[in-house]
Amino acid sequence: MAVAGAVFLVVVLLVAVAAPALTPYRYDKQDLLATYAAPDVHHLVGTDALGRDVLSRLMYGSRVSMSAGLAATAAVLVVGVPTGLAAGYFGGTFDLLLMRVVDVVYAIPYLLLVVLLQTFFTAFLPTIRSGPLTWLGAMNQGTGGVAAIVLALSLVGWLDVARVVRGQAITLRHREFVQAAKSLGASERHVLAAHLLPNIVAPIIVMVTLLVPAFIIAEAGLSFLGLGVQPPTPSWGIMLADGVDAIESYPRLVIAPALVLAGTLLSLNFVGDGLRDALDPSSER
């Protein structure tokens, strides 16, 4: 199942990268004389309420969903891993403050916090006209709002990564190989980079396969609620929201994006299970 999931993910990523060359139509091309058209040789998955090709929108939607999931995961790793390492290894006031921040964030419902941050960044980024964050506003506008989603998800998600990495660092900081390195004169930075980090790579890799689907489904949920990417930029969540209005007469408009989204999430989970079994030295082979 892990291999099958990996193959499916590779296909989805290739489609996302090459979507402009592979799609038969532009994702925003409308044909009001062919609304709700049934699947045929011209539109393999049919058309939606505005006559747009569903297959083309699915393929372009993979770019939004996968880029949001991967970018948010990369951002939380860049912030969460070094923060968790430092907190777990050094302890003290920094560790105490980090845990209190985690407690405060966990006291707020996850969806409410993400929606608040998403609403703020959606309103704030277009107002940037100059300064060091100009590129961020331009990127958000060019991607149809993906940058705002990534920022909202990252500001909430990095705490989970920091907590997991902190726990691993606490269990390793008193191990013999760490004490031996310190007794030989290794600096704190060398101990963190050369001894602690390589020993927590396995759980980090497994966590990545859990974070990416979590962020993808969060993006789909925000887009479904109308808080994600802005039309006409397609995403699987927006396609689900558009299809709900006609689900009784044209269920394929919901089934198609739901199948692709479910297949991607299941594939990521299968790959994560396979990596966990492969990297866990206590698992049976």
C-alpha positions, 0 to 999 in steps of 0.5 A: 500500500505504501508503494501504491500510495507513493506512485499515486503521489508522484502522479499527482505531483507531476500533474501539478507541475505540468498542469499548464501543458497537460490540461485541455482547457484553461481552468477559467475558460467558460462555455455558457452553452455547455453548462453541466455537460455530461462526460464525453470525448471533449470533456472527460469529466464533464463541465460545471455550472459555468461550462468550465472543464472539470478535469482541467480544474482538477489538474490545476486544483492539484497545484493549489492543494499540493503547494499549500500542503508542502509549503506549510509543512516546509515552513513549520519544519524550518521554525519548529525543528530548531525551536524544539531542539533548543527548548528540549536540549537547553531547557530553562526559561525558553523551554518554559515559555515555549510550553506555555505558548503551546498551552495557550494555543491548544486552549483555542479551537484549531479551526477558529484560530486558523480562520482568524489568522486566514481572515487577517492575512487575506485583508493585510497582504493586499495592503502591502505596497512597499517594504521587505514584505512586498514580495509576500503580498505579490506572491499572495496575489499571484497565487490567488491567496495561497500565501495567506493560507500557508501563513495561517497554517504555519503559525498554528502548525509549527507548535506541534512540530516543536513539541514533538522535537522537544520531547525527542531532544529531552530523551536524547540529551542525557544519552551516552553518545551526547555526553561523550561528544561533550566530554571531547570538547564538542560545542553545543551547536555541533552536538545539536547538528551532528548528534541530536538532529540525525537521531530524530530525523526518522520521527520528523519524516513520519510527521511530515507525511502526517502534516502534509495531508492535515494541511491539504484538508485544512486548505480544502476546508477553508476553500469550501467555506469561502475563506481559502483561495479566491475564484477563479483560481481552482482548488479541490475545496472550492470545487466541492463547494461549487458542486454541493449546489447541484449535488442532487442533479449532478453528483459527479461535480462533488464525486470527482474532487472528493475522490482525488482529495481522498486518494491523495490523503490516503496515499500520504497516510499509506506512505507515512505508515510504510516509512514508520515501519521502515524507520522504526528499529523495533518493528518486525520485518 
